[in-house]
Amino acid sequence: MKVTQEKLPASQIGLEIEITPEQTKKTYEEVVKNFARTVNIPGFRKGKVPRPILLQSLGSTRVKATALEELIQDGISKAIEQEDIPAIGQPQLRSSFDELVNAYEPGKPLTFNAAVDVEPEVKLSDYQGLQFKAEEIKYDPKRVDEVLEQERQQMATLIPVEGRATQIGDVAVVDFKGVLVKAEGEEGEAEPIPGGEGTDFQVELQQDQFIPGFVDGIVGMNPGETKEISAQFPEPYANEELAGKPALFTVTLKEIKEKELPELDDDFAKEASEFETLTELRNSLEERFQKEAEEKTKNNKQEALLDELLTKAEVDLPETMIDQEVDAMLTQTAIRLSQQGLDVKKLFTKDVIPRLREQSRSEAIERIKRSVTLQKIASQESIKTSEEEINGRIQELIQEYSDSDIDPERARSVVENELLTEKIIDWLLEKSSIELVPEGSLSTAEETESETSSESSESEEPEATVSQEG
């Protein structure tokens, strides 16, 4: 069998495969014999049908097509093995099957073209001494006070209030019923809002606790008072059918309560946490938020590094790898949603899946490029993980998730990959020059650049049109 290779875009290898006359004849005869043994033709026993009648009954095209399918499948498989090609995914026939059927003559050579995906080649320029900016997340001491205040609010005691109207910060006990308001010119009665009715409903009078207008309408009411309150559902809204629509609520105020907050002392700390003193609780929160800030800064460095690294890499990805990564991403999403109690079959319908695949494609490409680029660096710099490191991390996982049934082989694969990735990134960071900038400064710069680019594009459109017309 003669095989000629050709390098194609998207990490494919083209194959021109020539099947010998002996093989085209042999396969055809085997197909005819197989049909003779299995096909039912009235008036003849299986295996006893004369060849001319068999071929006339089946049709020469059907027999040739069946033989051709076997020749192509077997030919591609043997060509990959003969040429020692590290193929991934399923091979593709590049020749027209119909044209091959018409051209195929048993006992004469058969030539066809196919393509196979292979691992992508990564071309890297200088990846040592990368220079980039990363946002530094600084620890904000105010967060400790905010968390303690939130806990005080949750532990507050509600005390009935008399002799005054409601005010911001109160808890109002109300009965309410809401309807959707018809727009001007629309006919028909107002429609009840699904779930828009409640009895003895407690509303904390804070602006962000309900849809816009509802809390403002309750503020200033007195117990026993009934009032119609206009409000509007925000856009976007969880329930898309209600998003942006005006509503009218009939509200009866039944009772006013105000919060009595606990003192911020050691007793509070004991009730709110496992600590004995407020100082210990504060120290714990400070340590947690400091570590959190450091971890976010570290993640920002890594992300900025990887973004800069990809500007130094050229990778032509095969479709097989992209499809596999998209499959993995959608599977992970499905598992996560299922764990949240959602019906995945209703969410991942035949109509939705193609759209989800298309939406996931760019992220899949980014993830693969990062992975193969890091693998290339690991290979070039001989960066490896040791058995001791892998086994140590696996033991940590087993202890951390002692209640879960962990698959050792899968855990080993995941751990080895994570450890190697960490080592490569740490190695690159050590050899990079990083400028830490204030939180939010890079995202603001990107938005400004995007807006400027958009405005520039718009201003250039008439000029481009003139150029084309000219």
N, C-alpha and C positions, 0 to 999 in steps of 0.2 A: 504494500500500500504506500503510495506516494503522498507526502504531506508537505505543503508549503505554508510557512507562517508569515503573518503580516501584523505589525503593531497598529492598533486602532485607538481612537480617542476613548475616554471614559474607562481606562485601564482594561481594555479588551484586546484579545489576540485573535486575529482572523486566521482561519484555517481553510486552505484549499485542499480538499481530500479527493484523491483519485482511487476508486475501487477497481480492482483487477477484473478482467473479463471472466476469469474462472469463478470469482466470488459472486459476480452478478448473476451468473448462470446457476451456480449452486444454490443460492438463496431463493431464486425464482422457483426452482424445482422443488425445494423443501416446502415452499408455500403451497404449491399445487398439490403435493402429497398430503399436506395437512388439511387442506380444504376437502380433498377426496375422502379423508377419514371422518370428517365431522359434518359436512353439509348434507342435508336431506333433499333429495331430488325424487319426486314421485316416479315410481316404477323401477327404482334401483335401490339395492341395499348399500348401506354405507361402505365405502371402500371399493365398491364394484362399479362405480360410474365410469364409463369410458371417458378418456381425457377430452376429446373434442366436445362431447355433450357437457361435461363439467365446465369447460372454459366458455362455451356458448351460454350456459345458464348463468354463470357468475358475471361474465363480461370481462374482457381483457383488462379494462381500466382498473377494476376492483382488485384483480389479482396483482397487477403491476404496482398499484398503490400500496398494497399490503407488503409486497416484497421490498418496495422502496423504503417504507417506514423502518423495516428491520435493517436494511443496508445502511441507512443514515444513522440510526441509533447506534448500531454496532460500530460503524465507521468512525463516528465522533469519539466514542469511548476508547477505541483502540488508538486513535490518533493522539488523544490526550496522554494516554499511557506511553505510547511510542516516543513522543516528543518530550515526555517528562514535564508537562505543563501543570503548575500548581493552580488548577482551576477552582473557582468557587461558584456556587449557584448552578443553575441549569444552563446548559449550552443553548445557543440559538441558531436556527437554520437561517442563513442569509439568502440562499437561492429560493426561487419560486418553486413551491412543491408541484404545482400544476404543470409548470414547464418541465420539471424533472420527470414527471410521469410520462409526458408526451415524448421526451427524448430517450427515456430508458428502454434499452434493448438487451434482454438477457444474453450473455455471451460477449458483450462489448463493454469497454471500460465506461465507468460512470464517474463524472466529476461534479462535485457540489461544494458550496461555500458555507462555512459555519463560523460562529464566534463564541468565545468563552470569556467570562470575567476572571480576572486575576487580582491578587493583592496589589493595591496601588503603590506606585513608586513615589517616594517623598524626596523632593529636591529642596535642600536647606542651604540658605546663605548663612552669614554670621549669626549665630544664636548665643554666643557668649558676649557679655558686656552690653546686654540690652538696656535701653534707656526709656523710661516711661514714668507716668504719673499715676498715683493711686490715692483715693480719698482716705483720710485718716479719721476714724471714728473715735472721738474723745469721750471719756467717762464724764457724765453729767451728774453731779451730786444731787440735783433737783429731783432726779428719778426716784431716789430713796424716799424723799418726802412725799412724792406723788403716790407711790405704792402704799406707804403707811396711811395716807389720807384715804385712798380707795378702800383699804381694809377697814378703816374707821367707819366709812360710809356703809359698808356691808354689815358691820356689827352694830349699827345704830339701832336704837330703840324708838319705835314710833309712838308719839304721844298725841292724843286727841287735842285739837285746838278749837276754842270757841270765841265768839265775839269779834271776829275779823274776817276779811275776805282772803281768798287764796293769794299766794305770792310765790315767786320763783324760789325753788328749794323745798317747797311743801310736797307732801304726798296727798293727792286728791283721790277720794273714793267716789267713783261715778258709775252711773248707768248710761250707756250710750248706744245709739243706733245710727248707722251711716248709709247714705245713698249716693249714687253717682249722679251728678247734675247734668242735665241735658244742655248741650250747647245751644246758643241762640239760633232759632230756626228749626231745630230738631223737634220732631213730634214724639209723643208717647210719654208715659209716666217715668219718673225717676226709678232707676234700678237699685235694689238693695246691694250693698257691697258684700261679696263673699267673705264671711268671717268678720264683718264690720259691725258686730253687735256684742255687747257685754253687760253684765250685771255685777255690781260691787267690784268694779275693776279699779285697781290701784294704779294711778299714773303719777310718776315722779315728775314734777314740773321743772324739767330741764329742756332746753331748746332741742336737743338731739334725741329725745326719748320717743318722739312720735313723728308723724308726717307734718310738714310745715303748715302752721296755722292752728293746729289742734291745741297745743299747749298755750299759745298766746290767747286763744279764745277762753280757756278755763281760768287763766289768771284774772283775778278781780271778782270772781263769782263768790256768792255766799251760799252756805248750806241750805238746801231746799230749793234753790233756784234752778230753773230749767232754761236752757239757751240753745239757739241754733248757731253752730259754728261752721264757718266756711274754711275749707282746707284744700290742699292740692297734693296729690301723690307726686313724689319727685320723679325725675327722669334722668338716668334709668332707675327702674324699680324691680325688686325680686319677681313680682308678678307682672309680667310684661303687659297683660291685658289692662292693668290699672295705671301703668306708667304715664305720668303727665296729665292724668284726668282730674278735673275738679270734683270735690265731694262736699256734702253737707251732712253734719253730724248733729243730732239732737242729743244734748248732754244734760243730765240732771246731777248736780253736785249733792252728794249725800253726807260727806264728812270730810273734814280737813285734819291732816296729821302733820306734825313736824318731827324732824329727826333730832334725837338726843344722842350726841356722839360720845363714845367712851373717852376717858382721859388717855393721853399718850404717855403711858408709864409702864412700869414692869408688869403690872397685872394685865395690861393690854397685850404685852409681848407674850406672856404665858398663854393667854387665850388664843392669840392669833397665830402662834408658831410653837416650835419645839424648844424655843429658847427661854431662859429664866429671866433675862433682863432685857430692857429696851436697847441698851448699848450693844449687847450680843446680837440682837436682831438687826440693828443698824449696820454693824460690822459685816454681818453675813450678806446683807443686801448690797453693801458697797463692794464687797469682794466679787459677788456675782455679776454686778453690772460692769465692774472693771474688766473682768475676764471676758464678758460679752463684747465689750468695746474692742478689746485686743483681738478677739476672734474675728470680729467683723472687719477690722483693719487688715488682718492676715488674709481673709477671703478676698478683700478688695485688691490686695497685692497680687494674689494668685490669678484672679480674673484679668487684671490689667496685664500681667505677665503673659498669660495665654493669648490674649488679644494681640499683643505686640509680637509674640512668637509666630502667630499665623501670618503676619505680614512678611515673615522671612521664609515661609514655606510655600511650595507649589505641590498641590496634590490633586490628581485627576481621579475622582472616585468612581468606582463601578456601581451600576444601578443595584446590583445584588446586595452590596454592603449597605446602601442607603435604605433599601426595602427592609432588610433585616433589622436595622436600627429603628426604623419607624415601627415595625412590628413589636419590638421590645418596648418602645416607649408607650404604645397603646396598651400593651399587656400590663405594664406597670400601672398605668392610669386606671385600667379596669379593675385590677386587684385592689388598688387604694379605694376606689369608689365602692366596691363590693364590701370592703371592710367597714365602710361608713354606713352600711345597711341599704345602699341604693341598688335598684334592679338594673344590672348592667345590660341585660338583653333589651330592655326598653330604651336605654340611652344609646347603645351602639347598634342602631338599625342599619339595614342595607343602604339606606339613603344617606345616613350620617357618616358612616365609616369612610367613604371616599373623600369627603370634605375634611375629616379629621386627619387623614393620611396626608393630604396636601398641606394642611396647616402645620403639621409636624415635620415636614420635609426639611425646611431650612435649619431648624434646630438639630435634626438628625445629622445633617451634613456638617454642621459646626462641631458636634460632639465627635464624629468620626475623625475629622481633620485633626482635632486636638489629640485624640488617642493615638493615631498613627504617627503623628509628628513626635509625640513624646516617646513612642516605641523606637523611632528612628534614632533619637538622641541617646536613649538607653543603650542601644546596640553600639552606636559609635563611641560612646564614652565608657562602655562596659559597666554600667550601673546595674546592680543586681540586689536581690533580697536574699537573706540567709534563711536556712531552715529554722534556726532559733527564733528569728524575728517573726516568721510566719506562725510557728507553733505558739509563741507567746501571745500574739494577737488573737489567735483562735481560742486559747484558754480564757482570755479576757471576755470574749464574746459569749462563751459557754456559761461563764459565771454571771455575766450581766443579764443574759436571757435564759436563766436556769429553768424557767417555766415553759420555754418553747422547745419544740423538737427541731434541732438544727441538723441539717444534712452536712456531715463533715467534708465531703468532697466539694460540694457547692461552696461551703464556707471557705474552704482552702483557696479555691479559685478566686473568689471575691476578695479575700484578704490579701492574697499575693498581688493582685492587680492594684488594690488600694495602696499597699505599702510601696510598691514600685513607683506608682504615680507620685506619691508624697516625696519619695527620694529624688526623683527627677526634678520636680518643681523646686524643692529646697536647694538642689544643686544649681539650678538656673538662677534662683533668687540671690544666692551667694555671689554669683558672678555678674549680677545686674546692678544698674544704678537707678534707684527709685526715689522719686521726689514725692513726698507726702504733701497733699494739699487738703484744704478744709473740706469737710463733709458737704456734699451737694454742689461743689464748684464745678466738677467735671460734667455732671448731668446738665447743669445750667448752660455750660459752654456748648455741649452737644445740641441742646434745644435751640440755642441762638444760631449755631452753625446750620442746623437743619432749616430754620426759618429763613436765614439769609440765602441758602441754596435754593429754597423754594421761590423766594422773591426774584432771585437772579434768573431762575428758569423761566418764570412767568414773563419777565421783562425781555428775555431773549426770544420768546416764541414768535412775535411778529417779524423780527429780523430773520429768523430761520425760514419763515414762510416766504418772505421776500426773496431770500437767497434761492429757495427752491423754484420760485416762479421765474426768477431771472435766469 
